[in-house]
Amino acid sequence: MQNHPFRGELTLAEAPTIAALPSSIVCGTDFTGAAAQAVEVAGAIAKRVGEPLVLVHAVNDRSQQDLPGELRESLGLYARAQLHDEEERLRASEVELIEACRVGAPEVVLLEEAAAHHARLLVLAVTKRHALSRSMLAGVTERVAEAAQAPTMVVRDAGPLLRWVRGERRMRVLVGADFSAPSEAALRWVNWLQKTGPCEVVVTYLEPGLTPYPTGDFYPPSFMDELVVKAARMEERHFRQRVQRMLGTSHVRIRFEKGWGHSDVHLIQMATQERADLMVIGTHSRRGWQRFGHHSVSRGVLHYAPLNVVCVPVGVLADPGLFFREHQPTPNSSIP
């Protein structure tokens, strides 16, 4: 940015511009097969949007605190060697790589590196292991996704994501939305996704079930039924208009569903029905004690959904210049 000497008031044309923060795609790896797929997806997206890929590995000091010092040092050197091998594997993709190998709790290291490198997207994997390991890993993934200030993609099936990035097919995306701020964040992110590659989007609105009328001799007047129906229709019309303003009408479909039970279960069922490749949900980014007493839809979806999931925190709305900044993707798609 060029500095101007003080000359009194500056005209709009003379005013200095503020350079946008450099953003990146951040991916965590533990060198497993599932993590390798997540790294491949993150690298392909980084190349697509023309941003560096930050490869993060955390050496968990809590799990090694009882080991001899020489063994801890050897494990650290081995982790750095594996990270270097992973980087060499990615060199052919011509993606700018940044290495981050640190000692610390995985969730803390990932969140700090994502913040330090202005992550536009944080990419993680879920590994299928025995019950104890799986539950521990899921806990890390869920904690990171719920606390991250950047949208977090949890990769379970890399195939559809890679074919989408390469322009070989449209990605089928299901978005759970309503009139809340987290839903606006999710819809804004899907709009960015549409500009990155071709998508087939289904936006689903889960309507809460109506409270049953009291039984007995009391019967509500008919005009109350008509009022409820009119209010529901007006709400549906406003929601459709809102979605169309944000996502357009091409390759976008809207579903209205009566919610039964927890909405995370219903969303997963609909994603399965729609054969979605990716589910996108907004989150409140509650941390620590703030999560107590709240049923987290995102936590349920992350834990049980058998497909790729992106959690978009409501905080992204405060900095759209970083998370929704337009880019010039590689024109590698001929899909109409």
C-alpha positions in Angstrom: 0.0 0.0 0.0 1.4 3.4 -1.0 1.7 6.0 1.7 0.5 9.5 0.9 1.9 12.6 2.6 -0.7 14.6 4.5 -2.3 17.2 2.2 -5.5 17.9 4.0 -8.6 15.9 3.0 -8.1 13.2 0.4 -10.6 12.7 -2.4 -12.1 9.3 -2.9 -9.8 8.6 -5.9 -6.7 9.7 -3.8 -7.6 7.6 -0.7 -5.3 4.7 -0.1 -6.9 1.2 -0.4 -6.6 -1.4 2.2 -5.1 -4.6 1.0 -7.1 -7.8 1.7 -5.6 -10.2 4.1 -3.9 -13.2 2.4 -6.1 -16.2 3.0 -5.2 -19.9 2.8 -6.6 -23.4 2.9 -5.5 -25.2 6.2 -5.5 -29.0 6.5 -4.7 -31.1 9.5 -3.0 -34.5 9.0 -2.1 -37.5 11.1 -0.6 -39.4 8.1 -3.4 -42.0 8.0 -5.1 -43.0 4.8 -8.2 -40.9 5.6 -6.0 -37.9 6.3 -4.2 -38.4 3.0 -7.6 -38.1 1.2 -8.4 -34.9 3.1 -5.0 -33.5 2.2 -5.7 -34.3 -1.5 -9.0 -32.5 -1.3 -7.5 -29.5 0.5 -4.7 -29.3 -2.1 -7.1 -29.5 -5.0 -9.3 -26.7 -3.5 -6.2 -24.6 -2.8 -5.1 -24.9 -6.4 -8.6 -24.2 -7.6 -8.8 -20.9 -5.7 -5.1 -20.0 -6.1 -4.2 -19.9 -2.4 -1.5 -21.7 -0.4 -2.1 -25.0 1.4 -1.0 -25.0 5.1 -0.3 -28.6 6.2 -0.6 -28.9 9.9 0.5 -31.8 12.2 0.3 -31.7 15.9 2.6 -33.9 18.1 0.3 -34.6 21.0 2.4 -33.9 24.1 -0.3 -35.2 26.4 -0.1 -38.7 24.9 3.7 -38.7 25.1 4.3 -37.1 28.5 5.1 -40.5 30.2 7.6 -41.5 27.5 11.4 -41.0 27.8 12.8 -37.8 26.4 14.9 -39.5 23.7 11.8 -41.4 22.5 9.7 -38.2 22.4 12.5 -36.5 20.4 12.6 -39.5 18.0 8.9 -39.4 17.5 9.0 -35.7 16.8 11.7 -36.2 14.1 9.7 -39.0 12.6 6.6 -36.8 12.4 8.6 -34.1 10.7 10.0 -36.6 8.2 6.4 -37.8 7.4 5.2 -34.3 6.9 8.1 -33.7 4.5 7.2 -36.8 2.6 3.6 -35.6 2.4 4.8 -32.3 1.0 6.9 -34.0 -1.6 3.9 -36.0 -2.7 2.0 -32.7 -3.3 4.8 -30.9 -5.2 3.6 -32.2 -8.5 0.2 -30.5 -8.0 2.0 -27.1 -8.1 0.3 -25.9 -4.9 2.2 -23.5 -2.7 2.8 -25.4 0.6 3.4 -24.1 4.1 4.5 -26.6 6.8 3.4 -26.4 10.4 4.6 -29.2 12.7 4.1 -28.3 16.4 3.9 -29.9 19.8 0.6 -29.5 21.5 -3.0 -30.7 21.7 -4.3 -31.3 18.2 -7.4 -29.1 18.5 -5.4 -26.2 20.0 -2.7 -26.4 17.3 -5.2 -26.6 14.4 -7.2 -23.6 15.7 -4.1 -21.5 16.2 -2.7 -22.3 12.8 -6.0 -21.6 11.1 -6.2 -18.2 12.8 -2.5 -17.4 12.1 -2.8 -18.2 8.4 -6.3 -16.5 7.9 -7.8 -19.8 6.9 -10.6 -19.5 4.3 -11.3 -23.2 4.9 -10.1 -25.7 7.5 -10.1 -29.3 6.2 -10.1 -32.4 8.5 -10.7 -36.1 8.2 -12.4 -38.7 10.3 -10.5 -42.0 10.6 -12.3 -45.4 11.0 -10.6 -47.2 13.8 -11.6 -49.3 16.8 -14.3 -47.8 19.0 -12.1 -46.0 21.6 -9.8 -44.4 19.0 -12.8 -43.4 16.8 -14.6 -41.7 19.7 -11.5 -39.8 20.7 -10.8 -38.7 17.2 -14.4 -37.7 16.6 -14.2 -35.6 19.8 -11.2 -33.7 18.4 -12.9 -33.1 15.0 -16.1 -32.0 16.6 -14.4 -29.6 19.0 -12.4 -28.0 16.2 -15.4 -27.7 13.9 -17.5 -26.1 16.7 -14.8 -23.7 17.9 -13.1 -22.7 14.6 -13.6 -19.2 13.3 -13.3 -20.5 9.7 -15.7 -22.9 7.8 -14.6 -26.4 8.6 -14.9 -29.3 6.1 -14.9 -32.8 7.5 -14.0 -35.3 4.7 -15.5 -38.8 4.7 -15.6 -39.5 1.0 -13.0 -37.7 -1.1 -14.1 -39.0 -4.5 -17.1 -36.7 -5.2 -15.2 -33.6 -3.9 -12.2 -34.3 -6.1 -14.3 -34.9 -9.2 -16.2 -31.7 -8.5 -12.9 -29.7 -8.1 -11.7 -31.1 -11.4 -14.9 -30.0 -13.1 -16.0 -33.6 -13.9 -19.4 -33.4 -12.3 -21.7 -31.1 -10.3 -21.5 -31.5 -6.5 -24.8 -32.3 -4.8 -25.1 -30.0 -1.8 -27.8 -30.1 0.9 -28.1 -27.0 3.2 -30.1 -26.9 6.4 -31.4 -23.4 6.8 -34.0 -21.2 8.5 -34.2 -17.5 9.2 -31.3 -17.5 11.8 -27.8 -15.9 11.5 -26.0 -19.3 11.3 -28.2 -20.2 8.4 -27.3 -17.0 6.6 -23.7 -17.8 7.1 -24.2 -21.3 5.6 -26.1 -19.9 2.6 -23.4 -17.2 2.0 -20.7 -20.0 2.0 -22.7 -22.1 -0.5 -22.9 -19.0 -2.7 -19.1 -18.9 -2.6 -19.0 -22.6 -3.3 -21.2 -22.1 -6.4 -18.7 -19.7 -7.8 -15.9 -22.1 -7.2 -17.4 -25.0 -9.1 -20.8 -26.3 -10.4 -23.3 -27.4 -7.8 -26.7 -28.9 -7.5 -28.1 -27.3 -4.3 -31.1 -28.4 -2.2 -32.0 -26.0 0.6 -34.2 -27.6 3.3 -36.2 -25.7 5.8 -37.3 -27.7 8.8 -40.6 -26.4 10.0 -41.4 -27.0 13.7 -44.4 -29.1 14.4 -47.5 -27.2 15.4 -48.5 -27.3 19.1 -51.6 -29.5 19.3 -54.8 -27.8 20.4 -56.1 -28.6 23.8 -58.5 -31.5 24.0 -61.9 -31.5 25.6 -64.7 -29.1 25.0 -62.5 -26.3 23.7 -62.4 -26.0 19.9 -60.5 -23.2 18.3 -62.4 -21.0 15.8 -61.9 -21.8 12.2 -60.3 -18.4 11.6 -57.4 -19.5 13.7 -56.7 -22.4 11.4 -56.8 -20.0 8.4 -54.4 -17.6 10.2 -51.9 -20.4 10.8 -52.1 -21.5 7.2 -51.6 -17.9 5.9 -48.7 -17.4 8.3 -47.0 -20.6 7.1 -47.5 -19.6 3.4 -46.1 -16.1 4.0 -43.1 -17.6 5.9 -42.5 -20.0 3.0 -42.7 -17.2 0.4 -40.2 -15.0 2.4 -37.8 -17.9 2.8 -37.9 -18.7 -0.9 -37.2 -15.1 -1.8 -34.3 -15.0 0.7 -32.7 -18.1 -0.8 -33.2 -17.0 -4.4 -31.5 -13.6 -3.6 -28.5 -15.4 -2.2 -28.2 -18.5 -4.4 -30.2 -17.7 -7.5 -32.6 -20.1 -9.1 -30.4 -22.2 -11.4 -29.8 -25.7 -10.1 -31.3 -24.7 -6.7 -34.3 -26.4 -5.1 -36.0 -25.7 -1.8 -37.7 -28.2 0.4 -40.0 -27.5 3.3 -40.2 -30.3 5.9 -42.1 -30.8 9.1 -39.5 -31.5 11.8 -39.8 -34.6 13.8 -37.5 -35.1 16.8 -34.0 -33.6 16.6 -33.3 -31.8 13.4 -29.9 -33.4 13.0 -31.5 -36.8 12.5 -34.0 -35.4 10.0 -31.2 -33.5 8.1 -29.2 -36.7 7.8 -32.2 -38.6 6.5 -32.9 -35.9 3.8 -29.2 -35.9 2.8 -29.4 -39.6 2.2 -32.6 -39.3 0.3 -31.1 -36.6 -1.9 -27.9 -38.6 -2.4 -26.0 -35.5 -1.3 -22.2 -35.4 -1.5 -21.9 -32.5 1.0 -24.0 -31.2 3.8 -23.6 -27.6 4.9 -24.8 -26.3 8.3 -24.3 -23.0 10.2 -23.1 -23.0 13.8 -23.1 -20.7 16.8 -19.4 -21.5 17.6 -20.2 -22.1 21.2 -17.2 -23.0 23.4 -16.7 -24.7 26.7 -19.5 -24.1 29.2 -21.6 -22.2 26.6 -22.4 -25.6 25.0 -24.1 -27.0 28.1 -27.8 -27.0 27.9 -27.8 -26.6 24.1 -28.6 -29.4 21.7 -26.0 -29.0 18.9 -27.3 -29.9 15.5 -23.8 -29.6 14.1 -22.4 -32.0 16.6 -25.0 -34.6 15.8 -24.5 -34.2 12.1 -20.7 -34.4 12.4 -20.9 -37.5 14.6 -23.5 -39.5 12.6 -23.7 -38.2 9.0 -22.1 -40.7 6.6 -21.1 -38.0 4.1 -18.9 -34.9 3.9 -19.9 -32.0 6.1 -19.1 -28.3 6.3 -19.8 -26.3 9.4 -19.9 -22.6 8.8 -19.6 -20.4 12.0 -21.8 -17.4 12.3 -18.6 -15.3 12.8 -17.8 -15.4 9.1 -20.5 -12.8 8.5 -18.3 -10.2 10.4 -15.5 -10.6 7.8 -17.0 -11.4 4.4 -14.0 -10.0 2.7 -11.9 -12.9 3.9 -14.3 -15.8 3.7 -16.4 -14.9 0.7 -13.9 -13.0 -1.4 -14.4 -13.8 -5.0 -11.6 -15.4 -6.9 -10.8 -16.5 -10.5 -11.1 -20.3 -10.4 -9.3 -22.4 -13.0 -11.7 -22.8 -15.9 -11.6 -26.6 -16.0 -15.3 -27.3 -16.2 -17.6 -27.6 -19.2 -20.7 -28.7 -17.2 -23.7 -26.5 -18.2 
